[in-house]
Amino acid sequence: MRMNTLKPETGSKKARHRVGRGIGSGWGKTAGRGHKGQRARSGGFHKVGFEGGQMPLHRRLPKRGFTSLSHDLCGQVRTGALEKLGVVEIDLDLLKAEGLVPRQVTHAKVFLAGELTRKLTLKGLGATKGARAAIEAVGGEIVVEEAKAE
């Protein structure tokens, strides 16, 4: 094999359609635009969803639902994952350092999934009812940090 003999595999490169180049090309005369009408003309194009002046479907239908802007800012941690950590006091910075929650989260919540046998202290983290009960059952506690008054 030599560099000057390299070429693409047969059939891997396909020539693009050159529209409007005569009847023999198969894309002559109307050049794939059909006969008459707005889209057959030069410059005859409207934005996506335009229905000729009729109220478009996306505006006829009612709005539904809600996407929270802060949805991605809350991390979730299993109690089983906390069990594997060799630390007693757990806060958000520790969870980020251990890679249990993404770096961009601003708060995290612990939920019940997995066994918990060690005593833990959660600082500044939320917990579900089940997780709270499991932590308190083994002698742990959840410390809620008060918001600073300015």
N, C-alpha and C positions, 0 to 999 in steps of 0.2 A: 504494500500500500504506500502510495506517495501523496504528498500534499496537493500536487497539481492534478491528481486523478480523482480527488474526492468530489462526490456530487450527491445530492439528496436521493433517497430511495425513490424508485419509480412510483408515481402516483401520490407522493406525499406533498408535493407542491402543486397547487391548482391555480391556473391563471384566473384573475378576477374578471367578472363580466364587464365588457365594455359596451354599455348600453347606447342605443341611438347610433349605431355604426353600420346600418344597412340591413336589408332583409335576410341576408345569408347568415348573420350572427344569431338570429333567433330573438334578438332584443332590439330590432329596428322599429321603424315607424313610431309607435306610441311609447317605445322604450320602457315597457312594463308599467306605465301609468294608467292604462285603460283609456276609454273614450270620454272626452269632455269632463266637466265637473271641476270643482275647486281644486282637487288634488292633482288634476292633470295639468294645471296651469303653473307657470313659474311663479314662485312666491306664494303659492296657494296652500298655506299650511297654518293650522291653528294649534294652540297649546294642547297638551294631553288632557282629555276629558271634555273638550269643547264639543257641544252637541248642536251646532248651528244656531245658537242663540237661545235654544230651549234650556230651561234650568237643568244644569248637569246633575247626574245621579248622585255624586258626592255631596251636592248641596241640597238635594231633595230628601235625603235620608236623615233621620234625627241623629244627633250626636249621642254617643254612649261611652261610658267607661271613664277611667281616670288613670293617668300614669304618674306615679309619684316621682318627683325629682330627687327625693332623698332615699329612694328604694335601695340603691347600690351602696349607700353610706352605712348601712347596718350589717354587721357581721354576725354569723351564727356559729356557735361552738357546741359540740356534744359533751355530755358529762364524761363519756368514755375517753375522750381526748384529754380532758383535764386530769383524769386518773393517771394517764401515762406520763404527765409532766412530773418532774421530781421536786416541785416547788409547792409551798404551802400557801403563800400570798400570791394571788393572781389578779393582774389588772390588764388593761387594754394594750399597754406598751409591751408587756410580756407576750401576749397572744400574737402581736405583730412580729416580734422578734423570733418567735418559734414557728411562724408561718401558718398559724391556725386561722388567721383572718388576713385579708388583703391589707396592704399598707394604707389605702385611701379611706378606710372606714373611720367613722367618727365615734361610733358606739357599737357595742356588741351585746348579744343576748345568749345565755346558756340555756339549752333545752335538754330534756331527759332522753338520753339514748346511750345505753351501755351501763355497766356496773360502776358504782362509786363506793370505795371502801375506806378511803383516806379522808382525814379532816382537812377541809379547804377553807380559805377566806377569800371571797370575791370582793374586789374593790372597784367601784364605779362601773360595774357590769350589771345588766339586767338578767333576770332569770324567769323561766316559766314556773307555773305552780308546781308541776311535777319535779322540776329540777331543784326548786327551792326546798321542797319537802325532802328530797333525797340528800341534799347537802346538809340540811339541819338534822336529819336522821343519824348521820355519822358524826355529828358534833361540830360541823362547820358553821360558818356564818356568812351573811351577805351584807357588806357595808355600803350604804348608799351615800355618795358624796353630795353635800348640800351645794346648791348653786350660789355663787358669790353675788351678794347684793352690791350694786354700784351706786 
